[in-house]
Amino acid sequence: MKWVFNILFILVLLIAFVPLFRRFLFHLLVGRQLIKQQEKAYRAQQQAERARTKPGGIRVDSTPQNNGASKFKGGDYVDYEEVK
């Protein structure tokens, strides 16, 4: 029973104070899954872009039309006094 406690204690110390060991454990537990999710998202994005464009066609990103009217109606005049 004592050796199990010693092994757990050493493992906790390694995790707490050795960044290289911590990074290795993170990569084992989370890193692979994170990389898989990033690749999956990238492939989905590439397929979406291919679906929007026809083969050999030209893709043009259009800007939203605002009909030449600005939403800014003007402002109020504020008196000011120059301070020297």
Buried (B, 14 or more C-beta within 10 A) or exposed (E): EEEEEEEEEEEEEBEEEEEEBEEEBEEEEEEEEEEEEEEEEEEEEEEEEEEEEEEEEEEEEEEEEEEEEEEEEEEEEEEEEEEE
